[in-house]
């Protein structure tokens, strides 16, 4: 607990993002990784391989832009720093150890930014106007030669949805579900707006099961994307082995590496 408290004090995270729980979530992911390291390892190795494979589409190597850099567990940072002139790690929370790793490379920077644009709208959003403006940040940077998103697509709306439910309990779940889908599609459109090659690590499905294998909950995110994409590879991520969520309960994702195509 003391270590988490010190991390909370030292982390780089904007006040509003802290209030919504982004820093708490990042610290929680770190704790889960430490508990589930063995189960996560195949996913992390597949993620690293997919991102490196996607670099074959690059013809120039000026700036690499990574959204959702997180704990850097699935980012081939050393390889990126050696190949690109600049590497930008974009997330809402950068823990002290992440900044420490970044400082080892003179051409790597950590940037705090909300890729969804939700925080910018927080003070003006209403139940009758939930729309978020299309993100444009970084699109005017002509040096971006590769862009990656390692935010699992289903995770992007989670904390904003929690805030909306608490702030506006009158909004029905169907409206929130439709808004969540729009936010995910908007992120895909944003990636496609970059003229540079792009790679996205996305969860296609999420399955919760009991230890005997019976499925208790299943969500299919792939059908919500509605976007032209090319699958580089697919794999299973045992994000919560049985007992991690609750006794006898486990959860896994079907993850895909997608080459995002412009237009």
Long-range contacts (C-beta under 8 A, 24 or more apart in sequence): 4-31, 7-95, 7-96, 10-96, 11-93, 11-94, 11-95, 11-96, 12-93, 12-94, 12-99, 12-110, 12-112, 13-92, 13-93, 13-94, 13-112, 14-92, 14-112, 14-119, 16-119, 16-122, 17-92, 17-93, 17-112, 17-114, 17-119, 20-119, 20-159, 20-160, 20-162, 20-163, 21-159, 21-162, 22-92, 22-93, 22-159, 23-92, 23-93, 25-93, 25-159, 26-70, 26-71, 26-91, 26-93, 26-95, 27-95, 29-70, 29-71, 30-71, 30-95, 32-239, 32-240, 32-244, 33-71, 33-73, 35-244, 36-238, 36-239, 36-240, 36-241, 36-244, 39-238, 39-239, 39-241, 40-73, 40-237, 40-238, 40-239, 42-235, 42-236, 42-237, 43-74, 43-235, 43-236, 43-237, 43-238, 43-239, 43-255, 44-73, 44-74, 46-233, 46-235, 46-255, 46-257, 47-74, 47-150, 47-201, 47-255, 47-257, 48-74, 48-75, 48-76, 49-233, 50-199, 50-201, 50-232, 50-233, 50-257, 51-75, 51-76, 51-148, 51-150, 51-199, 51-201, 51-257, 52-76, 52-79, 53-232, 53-233, 53-257, 54-146, 54-148, 54-197, 54-198, 54-199, 54-232, 54-257, 54-259, 55-83, 55-146, 57-146, 57-197, 57-259, 58-145, 58-146, 58-196, 58-197, 59-145, 60-145, 61-85, 61-145, 61-146, 62-86, 62-143, 62-144, 62-145, 63-87, 63-88, 63-141, 63-143, 63-144, 63-145, 63-146, 64-88, 64-144, 64-145, 64-146, 64-147, 64-148, 65-90, 65-138, 65-141, 65-144, 65-146, 65-147, 65-148, 65-194, 65-196, 66-90, 66-147, 66-148, 66-149, 66-150, 67-91, 67-115, 67-147, 67-148, 67-149, 67-150, 67-151, 68-115, 68-149, 68-150, 68-151, 69-94, 69-98, 69-110, 69-150, 70-98, 70-150, 71-95, 71-97, 71-98, 72-98, 72-101, 74-150, 74-201, 75-150, 77-101, 77-102, 77-105, 77-108, 78-105, 81-105, 81-107, 81-108, 84-145, 84-146, 85-143, 86-143, 88-138, 90-115, 92-119, 113-137, 115-149, 115-151, 115-156, 115-187, 115-190, 116-156, 116-157, 116-160, 116-183, 116-186, 116-187, 118-160, 118-183, 122-163, 125-164, 126-168, 127-168, 127-170, 127-171, 130-164, 130-171, 130-175, 130-179, 131-182, 132-183, 132-186, 134-186, 134-189, 134-190, 135-186, 135-187, 135-190, 138-194, 139-193, 139-194, 144-194, 144-196, 145-196, 145-197, 146-196, 146-197, 146-198, 146-199, 147-191, 147-194, 147-196, 147-197, 147-198, 147-199, 147-260, 148-198, 148-199, 148-200, 148-201, 149-187, 149-191, 149-198, 149-199, 149-200, 149-201, 149-260, 150-200, 150-201, 151-187, 152-201, 152-202, 152-203, 152-253, 152-255, 153-184, 153-187, 153-188, 153-200, 153-202, 153-203, 153-221, 153-225, 154-184, 154-203, 154-206, 154-219, 154-221, 155-203, 156-183, 156-184, 156-187, 157-183, 157-184, 181-224, 184-221, 184-224, 184-225, 185-224, 185-225, 185-226, 185-227, 188-225, 188-227, 188-229, 188-260, 189-227, 191-260, 192-227, 192-260, 192-261, 192-262, 192-263, 193-262, 194-262, 195-262, 197-259, 198-259, 198-260, 199-232, 199-257, 199-258, 199-259, 199-260, 200-229, 200-257, 200-258, 200-260, 201-255, 201-256, 201-257, 201-258, 202-255, 202-256, 202-258, 203-237, 203-253, 203-254, 203-255, 203-256, 204-234, 204-253, 204-254, 204-255, 204-256, 205-253, 205-254, 206-251, 206-252, 206-253, 206-254, 207-251, 207-252, 207-253, 207-254, 208-245, 208-249, 208-250, 208-251, 209-249, 209-250, 209-251, 209-252, 210-242, 210-248, 210-249, 210-250, 211-242, 211-248, 211-249, 211-250, 216-249, 222-256, 228-261, 228-263, 229-258, 229-259, 229-260, 229-261, 230-258, 230-259, 230-261, 231-256, 231-257, 231-258, 231-259, 232-256, 232-257, 232-258, 232-259, 233-257
